[in-house]
Amino acid sequence: PFPFYRRLRDEAPVHRLAGYDAWALSRFEDVWRATEDAETFVTAGGTTAAQAVSRVESPVPSINQIDGDAHTRLRKAIRGVFS
């Protein structure tokens, strides 16, 4: 896939995946900025890579699909298990 990734970075670093109602960010700097801008970039109601391929939405959202205060509360609740 590396030639494809190179082409994305060079020609369409922010690429609309219309069939999946999602966007692909292919440059590190763009991804980093997106993680720091919770007002513009949200994950709630979004599509994970697995869901994009399977076209099956999970009945319960994962922590990666929850934004804001709800995400923070869940992270705090499970932090001890992972540290």
Buried (B, 14 or more C-beta within 10 A) or exposed (E): EEEEEEEBBEEEBEBEEEEBEBBBBBEEEBEEEBEEEEEEBBBEEBBBEEBBEEEEEEEEBEEEBBBEEEBEEBEEEEEEEEE
